Amino acid sequence: MFSISKFECQQYQGIQGLLHLLYTVYNAPVYWEKTFTAWCNSHLRKAGTQIENIEEDFRDGLKLMLLLEVISGERLAKPERGKMRVHKISNVNKALDFIASKGVKLVSIGAEETSAKEGLLLWCQRKTAPYKNVNIQNFHISWKDGLGFCALIHRHRPELIDYGKLRKDDPMTNLNTAFDVAEKYLDIPKMLDAEDIVGTARPDEKAIMTYVSSFYHAFSGAQKAETAANRICKVLAVNQENEQLMEDYEKLASDLLEWIRRTIPWLENRMPENTMQAMQQKLEDFRDYRRLHKPPKVQEKCQLEINFNTLQTKLRLSNRPAFMPSEGKMVSDINNAWGNLEGAEKGYEEWLLNEIRRLERLDHLAEKFRQKAAIHEAWTEGKEDMLQKRDYETASLSEIKALLKKHEAFESDLAAHQDRVEQIAAIAQELNELDYYDSPSVNARCQRICDQWDALGALTQKRSEALQRTEKLLETIDQLYLEFAKRAAPFNNWMEGAMEDLQDTFIVHTIEEIQGLSTAHEQFKATLPEADKERQAILGIHNEIAKIVQTYHVNMAGTNPYTTINPQEINAKWDKVRQLVPQRDQALIEEHARQQNNERLRRQFANQANVIGPWIQNKMEEIGRISIEMHGTLEDQLTHLRQYEKSIVNYKPKIDQLEGDHQLIQEALIFDNKHTNYTMEHIRVGWEQLLTTIARTINEIENQILTRDAKGISQEQLNEFRASFNHFDRKRTGIMDAEDFKTCLISMGYNLGENEFSRIMSIVDPNRMGIVTFQAFIDFMSRETADTDTADQVMASFKVLAGDKNYILADELRRELPPDQADYCIARMAPYTGPDGVPGALDYMSFSTALYGESDL
């Protein structure tokens, strides 16, 4: 029986191989195409036809069957006349069946296998690609230096040949080395002679192809190992990339939490300063924190959430378990820490403003205390000595009566000053309650005044009793002096009070308050004519006294015995009051101008805030609509969102301008604004939320693109998923509740029982919130429509590399995998403990399950 192998018949490609088979069966072997063509035409002319191109004319099998009928004299089966490939294959197979019926054994030859030459050549090129000085382009001169044979052996069995010692200029050694090793270790017979190959300009192509095919068959099992290695490399590369992303997340989260940990104590420090300047410096430090230090951390927090979502998406796409950060570093933990930071921040700013108000109030009260205390101390100066005089013992009756009346006037004056002493004590008490830093000196001064006041009261009582004892002896008193004293004292007190009020500092925050002070001042000025009449009346009493003295030649020694107030003092104080009135007018005018400027700042801030606030809200709503609606491909949506993000970022100068206006307001100590409901804090929070929302929305689209590309999902499928989701997202919030989600699945053809739906909900809602986000919906539908690597597939791949063993050796990993991934596996694989193990055996099964979260790595 005549037997021809697959490679033997295919030294010519396609149909020529089959003709070579016929020519070999019916004639002596000849290997030239012209001989084939002439031989075929010599027979086909008998049937009234001929060929010009062997490949084209015999491809449909019709002329091939006709040729067999002519040379055999027998009738073949009826041929197929169609033009489809199946018809052509059927005709060629009928020709081959006829040849086989004549006792010719066909080995691996069929109509579908018309050439293995190109496949064998491609295999050689792929296997020798990593080797220097090897360039396989054909089956003749590319093999003359012997390096191609050596490279094939070294690629599959590196321990058999030291490839690094081979030289391209020594082909004899290279060829003999390859032939000897192949015969000794690979059971490949030595079909070629090194001298013939080296000594021939173009070695025999058929002979080299036949010999190389022996290597292909010998190493055919390595192809499976390579496929298995590629799968493992792919899985390990994904795992290594995910581990790096996890490390990056951990570091960024740690740095951000550490910054928050350092910043919160600073914001929670409520130790007040003693001066306005120090507290205003604290406020400036806080502004620097909001403008310079916090914004980069807002970006880091946003980027951290984006990195976390991207990592989780990649883990889901590679069928890995979800990433669980270290304790305390979850996104929720960072959000909680950030919330604590903002809570401390809000409280800190409010505390600063309250402290500034408190210090402002304290400064005002302290100055008021000093003024009132100075006036009182000036009034009490010499009063104790006066009350302790014993002048009544040597005085005449008139003098005694004068001393008694003078004392009565003093008591009236003393009573009039009682209110000032109470005011001084009340101010000191308020300064203590507000924790004034110089309270000890205030308390000491107040105590001295109170002690002196008590002493004055006791001395007054004592002198009054002494005068009353001698009152019976004293009967004459100058009524005019007494009347002067009685009227001059309250008028003097009124002038002192007026001077005190005119010099009193004031704090106002609104136009209305300054207008109220101005109105009160005008009312005060309206009383001046009546006061001047009283002054003239008091001076008239003094003039009457002088007239009486002059008229009756009264011997008056000294001044008025009933009071220390004289007309000169009254006139001086009156002139001082008239001088202070225009000064008070000017102070009120200046304060009114300042309040008008403050009102302008309020309106300027409000005009911008009332535009920016709604603008931010509108942008938030538009982003929400964009994330729900479907317009174009995901790439179009991503491009649209990025352009949208750019337009938002370009709006930042308006925010900065508003920050500048806000700073002017704070520097002017303006604490309220009735023209707008928006505060700078509202604008800041809204702006930060807007930047975070657009970044998150862009990240969601990027993750959808990543899901689509990794899972092989078409744009139409994604659009269908989005349309289904939007239909059942009845509230247009970007989420579905459990019932809507169940209805959506049923509409898409799912047959759901309670157990199956519970299982699906545990996938899309692992936190049991009772809601399904669009990203979770896409992940689930992607998982339902695409295939991914599994732990069993990886385990089967390792088993191929291990030669069907239950363990694998380090050398086998290094031979089949890239160095870095081989080292990665060796470092993480546990020792194999099975009874069939050997020293150094590694457990690839537990390693494979660990990659997919089914055990600990």
C-alpha positions in Angstrom: 0.0 0.0 0.0 1.4 3.4 -1.0 1.5 6.0 2.0 2.2 9.7 1.7 2.3 12.0 4.8 0.8 15.5 5.1 4.1 17.3 4.8 5.4 15.1 2.1 2.5 15.9 -0.2 2.6 19.6 0.6 6.1 20.6 -0.6 4.0 22.5 -3.1 1.1 24.6 -1.7 -2.6 23.8 -2.1 -3.7 21.9 -5.2 -0.1 21.4 -6.3 0.4 19.1 -3.3 -2.5 16.9 -4.5 -1.2 16.8 -8.1 2.1 15.8 -6.8 0.3 12.9 -5.0 -1.4 11.8 -8.3 1.8 12.2 -10.3 3.7 10.1 -7.7 1.0 7.3 -7.8 0.7 7.1 -11.6 4.2 8.2 -12.7 7.8 8.7 -11.5 8.4 11.6 -9.1 8.9 15.0 -10.7 9.0 18.3 -8.7 8.5 21.1 -11.2 5.3 22.9 -11.9 5.8 23.0 -15.7 6.0 19.2 -15.7 2.7 19.1 -13.7 1.0 21.5 -16.1 2.1 19.6 -19.2 1.2 16.2 -17.7 -2.2 17.4 -16.6 -3.0 19.0 -20.0 -1.9 15.8 -21.9 -4.7 14.0 -20.2 -7.3 16.7 -20.0 -7.1 17.4 -23.8 -8.8 14.0 -24.2 -11.8 15.4 -22.3 -11.8 18.5 -24.5 -10.3 21.0 -21.9 -7.0 22.1 -20.4 -5.5 24.3 -17.6 -3.3 27.4 -17.5 -2.9 27.9 -13.7 -2.8 24.9 -11.5 -4.0 26.7 -8.3 -6.9 28.6 -9.9 -8.1 25.9 -12.4 -8.2 23.0 -9.9 -9.5 24.9 -6.9 -13.2 24.0 -7.4 -12.3 20.3 -7.8 -14.2 19.8 -11.1 -11.2 19.5 -13.4 -9.4 17.4 -10.7 -12.3 14.9 -10.8 -12.2 15.0 -14.6 -8.5 14.3 -14.6 -8.9 11.3 -12.4 -11.7 9.9 -14.6 -9.4 10.2 -17.7 -6.2 8.7 -16.2 -8.2 5.9 -14.4 -10.8 5.1 -17.1 -13.5 5.0 -14.3 -16.5 7.1 -13.5 -16.4 9.2 -10.3 -19.4 10.3 -8.2 -21.5 13.2 -9.6 -19.7 16.5 -8.9 -21.2 19.6 -7.2 -21.8 22.5 -9.5 -22.3 25.3 -6.9 -19.8 28.1 -6.4 -19.8 28.0 -2.6 -16.8 26.8 -0.7 -18.7 23.8 0.7 -19.3 22.6 -2.9 -15.6 23.0 -3.8 -14.5 21.1 -0.7 -17.0 18.3 -1.5 -15.5 17.9 -5.0 -12.0 17.7 -3.7 -13.0 15.2 -1.0 -14.6 13.0 -3.7 -11.3 13.0 -5.6 -9.4 12.1 -2.5 -12.0 9.3 -1.7 -11.4 7.9 -5.1 -7.6 7.8 -4.6 -8.0 6.1 -1.2 -10.3 3.5 -2.8 -7.3 2.5 -5.0 -5.3 1.4 -2.0 -3.4 4.7 -1.5 -3.2 5.5 2.3 -3.7 9.2 2.9 -2.3 10.5 6.1 -3.8 13.9 7.5 -4.8 15.1 4.0 -8.1 16.8 3.4 -9.7 19.3 1.1 -9.7 21.9 4.0 -5.9 21.4 4.6 -4.3 22.6 1.4 -1.1 24.1 3.0 0.9 23.8 6.2 4.0 25.5 4.9 3.0 29.0 5.9 1.7 27.8 9.3 5.0 26.0 9.9 7.0 29.0 8.8 5.0 31.3 11.1 5.5 28.9 14.0 9.3 29.0 13.4 9.4 32.8 13.3 7.4 33.2 16.5 9.6 30.7 18.4 12.9 32.2 17.2 11.9 35.9 17.5 13.7 36.5 20.9 17.0 35.2 19.6 19.7 37.5 18.1 21.1 36.8 14.6 18.1 34.5 13.8 15.8 35.6 11.0 13.6 32.8 9.6 12.1 33.9 6.2 12.0 30.6 4.3 12.9 26.9 4.4 16.3 27.1 2.7 19.0 29.8 3.2 17.5 31.0 6.6 18.7 27.7 8.1 22.2 27.6 6.7 24.0 29.0 9.8 22.4 26.4 12.1 21.3 29.0 14.6 17.6 28.5 13.7 17.7 24.8 14.7 19.6 25.6 17.9 17.1 28.4 18.7 14.1 26.1 18.4 15.7 23.5 20.7 16.8 26.2 23.3 13.4 27.8 23.3 11.7 24.6 24.4 14.6 22.8 26.2 17.1 25.5 27.3 19.1 23.0 29.4 20.2 21.0 26.2 22.1 23.8 24.5 24.2 26.7 25.8 23.0 29.2 23.2 25.1 32.0 24.4 28.3 30.2 23.2 27.1 29.7 19.6 28.6 31.9 16.8 27.0 32.8 13.5 30.4 32.3 11.7 30.6 28.6 12.7 27.6 27.0 10.9 29.1 23.5 10.9 29.3 23.4 14.7 25.9 24.9 15.1 24.3 22.4 12.7 26.0 19.3 14.1 25.2 20.5 17.7 21.5 20.8 16.8 21.3 17.5 14.8 23.1 15.5 17.6 21.0 17.0 20.4 17.8 16.4 18.4 18.7 12.8 17.8 19.9 12.1 21.3 17.3 13.9 23.5 14.3 14.5 21.2 14.2 11.2 19.3 14.4 13.1 16.0 16.4 11.1 13.4 19.3 12.9 11.7 17.6 13.5 8.3 20.1 16.1 7.1 23.9 16.4 6.6 25.6 19.6 7.9 28.2 19.5 5.0 25.4 19.4 2.4 23.6 22.4 3.9 26.7 24.5 4.3 28.1 23.6 0.9 24.9 24.3 -1.0 23.9 27.8 -2.1 20.2 27.0 -1.6 19.5 23.9 0.6 16.7 21.6 -0.4 13.5 23.3 0.8 11.4 20.0 1.1 14.1 18.3 3.1 14.5 21.2 5.6 10.7 21.7 5.9 10.3 17.9 6.6 13.0 18.0 9.2 11.6 21.2 10.8 8.2 19.6 11.0 9.7 16.9 13.2 10.6 19.7 15.7 7.1 21.0 15.5 5.6 17.6 16.4 8.2 17.1 19.1 7.4 20.4 20.7 3.7 20.5 20.0 3.0 20.2 23.7 4.9 23.4 24.4 2.2 25.4 22.6 -0.2 24.5 25.3 2.3 25.6 27.9 2.8 28.9 26.1 -1.0 29.5 26.0 -1.2 28.6 29.7 1.7 30.9 30.4 0.1 33.8 28.5 -3.1 33.3 30.5 -1.2 33.4 33.8 0.8 36.4 32.7 -2.4 38.2 31.9 -3.9 37.3 35.3 -0.8 38.2 37.2 -0.3 41.5 35.4 -3.9 42.5 36.3 -3.2 41.5 39.9 0.1 43.4 40.1 -1.5 46.5 38.7 -4.4 46.2 41.2 -2.0 45.8 44.1 -0.1 48.9 43.0 -3.4 50.9 42.9 -4.3 49.6 46.4 -0.9 50.8 47.7 -1.4 54.2 46.1 -4.8 54.5 47.6 -3.5 53.5 51.1 -0.8 56.1 50.9 -3.0 58.9 49.6 -5.7 58.1 52.2 -3.1 58.0 55.0 -1.6 61.3 54.0 -5.1 63.0 53.8 -6.2 61.5 57.1 -2.9 62.7 58.7 -3.5 66.2 57.4 -7.0 66.2 58.8 -5.8 64.8 62.1 -3.2 67.6 62.4 -5.7 70.3 61.3 -8.7 69.5 63.4 -6.9 70.3 66.8 -5.9 73.6 65.4 -9.5 74.4 64.4 -10.7 73.1 67.8 -8.3 75.3 69.7 -10.5 77.9 71.4 -7.9 79.7 73.5 -8.8 83.4 73.1 -6.3 86.2 72.6 -6.2 89.3 74.7 -6.1 91.9 71.9 -8.1 92.6 68.8 -4.8 92.6 66.8 -4.0 89.0 67.9 -7.5 87.8 67.1 -7.6 89.5 63.7 -4.3 87.7 63.0 -6.0 84.4 63.8 -8.8 85.3 61.4 -6.2 86.1 58.7 -4.5 82.7 59.4 -7.9 81.1 58.9 -8.5 82.9 55.6 -5.1 81.6 54.4 -6.2 78.1 55.4 -9.4 78.4 53.4 -7.7 80.0 50.3 -4.3 78.2 50.2 -4.2 75.0 52.3 -7.7 73.5 52.0 -8.4 73.7 48.2 -5.5 71.2 47.3 -6.9 68.8 50.0 -10.3 69.1 48.4 -8.8 68.0 45.1 -6.9 65.1 46.9 -10.1 63.9 48.5 -11.9 64.0 45.1 -9.0 62.2 43.4 -9.0 59.6 46.2 -12.7 58.8 45.6 -12.0 58.6 41.8 -9.0 56.2 42.3 -11.1 54.1 44.6 -14.0 53.8 42.1 -11.6 53.1 39.2 -9.9 50.3 41.3 -13.2 48.7 42.2 -14.3 48.8 38.6 -11.0 47.1 37.5 -11.4 44.5 40.2 -15.0 43.8 39.1 -13.9 43.5 35.5 -11.1 41.1 36.3 -13.5 39.0 38.5 -11.5 39.9 41.6 -13.0 40.6 45.1 -13.7 44.2 46.0 -10.9 46.1 47.6 -11.2 46.7 51.3 -8.9 49.4 52.5 -7.1 49.2 55.9 -9.2 49.9 58.9 -10.1 53.5 59.2 -9.2 54.3 55.5 -12.5 53.5 53.8 -14.0 56.3 51.6 -16.7 56.6 54.2 -14.1 57.0 57.0 -12.4 59.8 55.0 -15.8 61.4 54.4 -16.5 61.2 58.1 -13.1 62.7 59.0 -13.7 65.4 56.4 -17.1 66.1 57.9 -15.5 66.4 61.3 -13.0 68.8 59.8 -15.7 71.0 58.3 -17.6 70.9 61.5 -14.6 72.1 63.4 -14.0 74.6 60.7 -17.5 76.1 60.9 -17.3 76.3 64.6 -13.9 77.9 64.5 -14.9 80.7 62.2 -18.0 81.4 64.3 -15.8 81.4 67.4 -13.4 83.8 65.8 -16.1 86.3 64.9 -17.7 86.0 68.4 -14.3 86.6 70.0 -13.7 89.7 67.8 -17.1 91.0 68.8 -16.4 90.2 72.5 -13.0 92.0 72.4 -14.6 94.9 70.6 -17.2 95.1 73.4 -14.5 94.7 76.0 -12.4 97.5 74.6 -15.5 99.7 74.6 -16.4 98.8 78.2 -12.9 99.2 79.4 -12.6 102.7 77.9 -16.0 103.6 79.4 -14.9 102.2 82.8 -11.7 104.3 82.7 -13.6 107.5 81.8 -16.3 107.1 84.5 -13.7 106.1 87.0 -11.5 109.1 86.2 -14.5 111.5 86.5 -15.5 109.9 89.8 -12.0 109.9 91.2 -11.6 113.6 90.2 -14.9 114.3 91.9 -13.9 112.5 95.1 -10.5 114.0 95.3 -10.3 115.9 98.6 -13.7 114.9 99.8 -12.5 112.8 102.7 -10.3 115.6 104.0 -13.2 118.0 103.7 -15.6 115.7 105.6 -12.9 115.2 108.3 -12.4 118.9 109.0 -13.5 120.2 112.4 -14.0 123.8 111.3 -17.4 123.9 112.8 -15.9 123.9 116.2 -14.6 127.5 115.9 -17.1 128.8 113.4 -19.6 131.5 114.1 -23.3 130.9 114.0 -23.5 132.0 110.5 -20.5 129.9 109.6 -22.0 126.9 111.3 -25.3 127.4 109.5 -23.3 127.8 106.3 -21.4 124.6 107.0 -24.6 122.8 107.7 -26.2 123.9 104.4 -22.9 123.2 102.6 -23.0 119.7 104.0 -26.6 119.2 102.9 -25.6 120.3 99.4 -22.8 117.8 99.5 -25.2 115.1 100.5 -27.3 116.0 97.5 -24.2 115.9 95.3 -23.2 112.6 96.9 -26.6 111.1 96.1 -26.3 112.4 92.5 -23.0 110.5 92.1 -24.4 107.2 93.5 -25.6 106.3 89.9 -22.1 106.8 88.5 -20.6 104.5 91.2 -23.2 101.9 90.4 -22.4 102.2 86.7 -18.7 101.7 87.4 -19.4 98.6 89.4 -21.8 97.2 86.8 -19.2 97.8 84.0 -16.5 96.1 86.1 -18.8 93.1 86.7 -19.5 92.9 82.9 -15.8 93.0 82.2 -15.3 90.1 84.6 -18.1 88.1 83.0 -16.6 88.7 79.5 -13.2 87.5 80.8 -11.4 90.8 80.2 -7.7 90.1 80.3 -6.9 93.1 82.6 -9.7 92.3 85.0 -7.5 92.3 88.1 -6.5 95.9 87.7 -10.1 96.8 86.9 -11.3 95.0 90.0 -8.7 96.7 92.1 -9.7 100.1 90.9 -13.4 99.4 91.3 -12.8 98.1 94.8 -10.9 101.3 95.7 -13.7 103.4 94.4 -16.3 101.3 96.3 -14.3 101.4 99.5 -13.8 105.1 99.2 -17.5 105.5 98.5 -18.4 103.6 101.6 -15.9 105.8 103.5 -17.4 108.9 102.1 -20.9 107.7 103.2 -19.7 107.0 106.7 -17.8 110.4 106.9 -20.8 112.2 105.5 -23.1 110.7 108.1 -20.6 111.5 110.9 -20.3 115.1 109.9 -24.0 115.5 109.4 -24.6 114.3 113.0 -21.9 116.8 114.3 -23.5 119.7 112.4 -27.0 118.8 113.6 -25.7 118.9 117.2 -24.7 122.5 116.7 -27.6 123.4 114.5 -29.5 124.7 117.4 -26.8 127.2 117.9 -26.7 128.3 114.3 -29.8 130.0 112.9 -28.7 132.4 110.2 -28.0 131.1 106.8 -27.6 132.9 103.5 -30.5 131.5 101.5 -29.1 132.8 98.3 -25.9 130.8 98.7 -28.0 127.8 99.5 -30.3 128.3 96.5 -27.2 128.8 94.2 -25.7 125.6 95.5 -28.9 123.6 95.1 -29.4 124.7 91.6 -25.8 124.7 90.5 -25.1 121.2 91.7 -27.7 119.4 89.5 -26.9 121.7 86.6 -23.2 121.0 87.1 -24.0 117.2 87.2 -26.1 117.7 84.0 -23.1 119.4 82.3 -20.7 116.7 83.4 -23.2 114.0 82.2 -23.6 115.9 78.9 -19.8 116.1 78.5 -19.5 112.4 79.3 -22.2 111.5 76.8 -20.7 113.8 74.1 -17.3 112.1 74.6 -18.7 108.6 74.9 -17.5 106.1 72.2 -20.2 104.3 70.2 -20.4 101.1 68.2 -22.9 100.7 65.5 -23.4 98.1 62.7 -26.2 99.5 60.5 -27.4 102.8 59.0 -30.4 102.6 61.3 -28.3 102.5 64.4 -26.3 105.6 63.5 -29.5 107.4 62.5 -30.9 106.6 65.9 -27.8 108.1 67.6 -28.0 111.2 65.3 -31.7 111.6 66.2 -30.9 111.4 69.9 -28.1 113.9 69.5 -30.4 116.3 67.7 -32.9 116.0 70.5 -30.1 116.8 73.0 -29.2 119.9 71.0 -32.8 121.0 71.2 -32.5 121.1 75.0 -29.6 123.5 75.0 -31.7 126.7 74.9 -33.6 125.6 78.1 -30.2 124.6 79.7 -28.8 128.0 78.8 -31.8 129.7 80.5 -31.1 127.6 83.7 -27.4 128.6 83.5 -28.5 132.3 83.3 -30.8 131.8 86.2 -28.0 130.2 88.3 -25.6 133.0 87.4 -28.5 135.4 88.3 -28.5 134.0 91.9 -24.8 134.6 92.2 -25.2 138.1 90.9 -28.0 138.6 93.4 -25.6 137.5 96.2 -23.0 139.9 95.0 -25.6 142.7 94.9 -26.8 141.9 98.4 -23.2 141.9 99.7 -22.4 145.1 97.9 -25.7 146.7 98.9 -25.6 145.6 102.6 -21.9 145.5 102.9 -22.0 142.0 104.2 -18.6 140.7 105.6 -18.4 137.5 103.6 -15.1 135.7 104.2 -14.2 133.2 101.4 -16.4 131.7 98.9 -19.9 130.2 98.9 -20.0 128.0 102.0 -22.5 125.6 100.5 -20.8 124.5 97.4 -17.4 124.5 95.6 -19.1 125.2 92.3 -18.5 128.8 91.1 -19.8 130.8 88.1 -16.4 130.5 86.4 -16.6 126.7 86.6 -20.2 126.7 85.3 -19.2 128.9 82.4 -16.1 126.8 81.6 -18.1 123.6 81.6 -20.8 125.2 79.5 -18.3 126.4 77.0 -16.8 122.8 76.9 -20.3 121.4 76.2 -20.8 123.9 73.3 -17.4 122.9 72.0 -18.1 119.1 72.2 -21.4 119.4 70.3 -19.9 120.1 66.8 -17.2 117.5 67.5 -20.0 115.0 68.2 -21.7 116.2 65.0 -18.5 115.4 63.0 -18.1 112.0 64.6 -21.7 111.0 63.8 -21.2 112.3 60.2 -18.1 110.2 59.8 -19.7 107.1 61.2 -22.7 107.6 59.0 -20.4 107.7 56.0 -18.7 104.5 57.2 -22.0 102.8 57.6 -23.0 103.9 54.1 -19.8 102.3 52.7 -20.6 99.1 54.7 -24.1 99.1 53.1 -22.4 99.5 49.7 -20.2 96.5 50.4 -23.2 94.5 51.5 -25.1 95.2 48.3 -21.9 94.6 46.2 -21.5 91.1 47.8 -25.2 90.4 47.6 -25.5 91.3 43.9 -22.7 88.8 43.0 -23.8 86.0 45.5 -27.4 86.2 44.2 -26.1 85.4 40.7 -23.4 82.8 41.6 -25.6 80.8 44.0 -28.4 80.0 41.5 -25.7 79.5 38.8 -24.1 76.7 40.9 -27.5 75.2 41.6 -28.4 75.2 38.0 -25.1 73.6 37.0 -25.6 70.8 39.6 -29.1 70.1 38.1 -27.7 70.1 34.6 -25.0 67.6 35.5 -27.7 65.4 37.1 -29.7 65.5 33.8 -26.6 64.8 31.7 -25.7 61.7 33.8 -29.3 60.3 33.3 -30.0 61.2 29.6 -28.5 59.4 26.6 -27.0 61.6 23.9 -24.4 59.9 21.6 -21.8 57.5 22.5 -20.0 57.3 25.9 -17.0 59.0 24.3 -19.4 61.8 23.1 -20.8 62.1 26.6 -17.3 62.1 28.1 -16.2 64.9 25.7 -19.3 66.9 26.5 -18.7 66.5 30.3 -15.1 67.5 30.0 -16.1 70.6 28.0 -18.7 71.3 30.7 -16.0 70.8 33.3 -13.8 73.4 31.5 -16.6 75.9 31.4 -17.2 75.4 35.2 -13.5 75.9 35.9 -13.5 79.0 33.8 -16.1 80.4 36.2 -13.5 80.3 39.1 -12.5 84.0 38.7 -16.0 85.1 39.7 -15.7 83.0 42.9 -12.3 84.6 43.6 -13.9 88.0 43.0 -16.6 87.2 45.5 -14.0 86.0 48.0 -12.3 89.4 47.6 -15.6 91.2 48.4 -16.2 88.9 51.3 -12.7 89.7 52.7 -13.5 93.5 52.4 -16.8 92.8 54.4 -14.9 90.9 57.1 -12.2 93.6 57.3 -15.0 96.1 57.8 -16.4 93.9 60.6 -19.7 93.5 58.9 -21.5 90.5 60.4 -24.9 90.4 58.6 -26.3 91.1 55.2 -30.1 91.5 54.7 -29.8 91.7 50.9 -28.9 88.0 50.3 -29.5 84.6 51.9 -26.2 83.4 50.5 -23.1 83.5 52.7 -19.6 82.9 51.5 -19.7 79.5 53.3 -22.7 78.5 51.2 -20.9 79.6 48.0 -17.7 77.7 49.0 -19.6 74.5 49.8 -21.7 74.7 46.7 -18.6 75.3 44.5 -16.7 72.4 46.1 -19.7 70.1 45.6 -20.0 71.3 42.0 -16.4 70.4 41.2 -16.7 67.1 43.0 -19.9 66.2 41.2 -18.6 66.9 37.7 -15.4 64.9 38.5 -17.5 62.0 39.8 -19.8 62.1 36.8 -16.8 62.0 34.4 -15.3 59.2 36.4 -18.6 57.2 36.1 -18.6 57.6 32.3 -14.9 56.6 32.2 -15.8 53.5 34.2 -18.6 52.7 31.9 -16.2 52.9 28.9 -13.8 50.7 30.8 -16.6 48.2 31.5 -17.8 48.3 27.9 -14.3 47.7 26.5 -13.3 45.1 29.0 -16.5 43.2 28.7 -16.9 43.5 24.9 -20.2 45.3 25.3 -21.4 47.2 22.3 -22.6 50.9 22.4 -26.1 49.6 21.5 -26.1 47.3 24.5 -25.0 50.2 26.8 -27.7 52.4 25.3 -30.3 49.6 25.9 -29.1 49.3 29.5 -29.3 53.1 30.0 -32.8 53.2 28.4 -34.1 50.4 30.6 -32.6 52.1 33.7 -34.0 55.5 32.8 -37.4 54.1 32.2 -37.7 52.6 35.6 -35.8 55.4 37.4 -39.2 57.1 37.8 -38.0 59.9 40.1 -35.0 60.8 37.8 -32.6 60.5 40.8 -30.1 58.2 39.1 -31.2 55.2 41.3 -33.9 52.6 41.3 -35.5 51.1 44.4 -35.7 47.3 44.7 -39.3 47.0 43.2 -38.4 49.1 40.2 -35.2 47.1 39.7 -37.2 43.8 39.8 -39.7 45.2 37.3 -36.9 46.2 35.1 -35.3 42.7 35.1 -38.6 41.1 34.3 -39.1 43.5 31.4 -35.7 42.3 30.1 -36.7 38.7 30.1 -35.5 37.5 33.5 -37.6 34.8 35.2 -37.2 35.8 38.9 -38.1 33.9 42.0 -37.6 35.3 45.5 -34.3 33.5 46.0 -32.9 34.5 42.7 -33.9 38.1 43.1 -32.3 38.1 46.6 -29.1 36.8 45.1 -29.0 39.5 42.4 -29.8 42.2 45.0 -26.9 41.0 47.1 -24.6 41.6 44.1 -25.9 45.1 43.1 -26.7 46.3 46.6 -24.0 44.7 48.9 -24.6 47.3 51.6 -28.4 46.5 51.7 -29.5 50.1 51.1 -32.5 49.0 49.1 -31.3 50.9 46.0 -29.5 50.2 42.8 -27.2 52.8 41.2 -26.6 53.0 37.4 -23.0 51.8 37.8 -24.1 48.8 39.8 -26.8 48.1 37.2 -24.2 48.3 34.4 -21.7 46.1 36.3 -24.5 43.4 36.7 -25.6 43.5 33.1 -22.0 43.4 31.9 -21.4 40.4 34.1 -24.4 38.8 32.6 -23.4 39.4 29.0 -19.6 38.8 29.1 -17.1 36.2 30.1 -14.1 36.6 32.4 -11.2 34.5 33.7 -11.9 32.2 36.6 -9.8 30.6 39.3 -10.4 27.2 37.7 -9.1 28.4 34.3 -6.0 29.8 35.9 -5.5 26.6 37.9 -5.8 24.5 34.7 -3.2 26.8 33.0 -0.7 26.2 35.9 -1.4 22.5 35.6 -0.3 22.6 31.9 2.9 24.4 32.8 3.5 21.8 35.6 3.2 18.9 33.2 -0.1 17.7 34.7 1.4 17.6 38.2 -0.4 18.8 41.3 2.5 21.1 42.1 4.9 23.3 40.1 8.6 24.0 40.5 10.4 27.4 40.5 12.4 26.4 37.4 9.3 25.6 35.5 7.8 29.1 36.4 11.0 30.9 35.3 11.1 29.0 32.1 7.5 29.8 31.0 6.8 33.2 32.6 8.6 36.6 32.4 11.1 37.1 35.2 9.1 39.6 37.2 5.9 37.6 37.1 7.8 34.3 37.8 9.3 35.9 40.9 5.9 37.3 41.9 4.4 33.7 41.9 7.4 32.1 43.7 7.2 34.7 46.4 3.5 34.2 47.0 2.9 30.5 46.4 2.8 28.3 49.5 4.9 25.1 49.7 3.1 22.1 48.4 2.2 19.6 51.2 0.7 16.8 49.2 2.0 13.2 49.5 3.4 13.4 45.9 5.4 16.5 46.5 9.1 16.9 46.0 11.6 19.4 47.6 10.9 22.9 46.4 7.3 22.0 45.2 4.9 25.0 45.2 1.1 24.9 45.6 -0.4 26.6 42.5 -3.9 25.6 43.4 -4.3 27.7 46.6 -2.5 30.5 44.8 -5.0 30.5 42.0 -8.0 30.6 44.3 -6.4 33.4 46.3 -6.1 35.5 43.1 -10.0 35.6 43.0 -10.6 36.1 46.7 -11.6 32.5 47.3 -8.8 32.1 49.9 -6.0 34.2 51.5 -3.1 35.1 49.3 
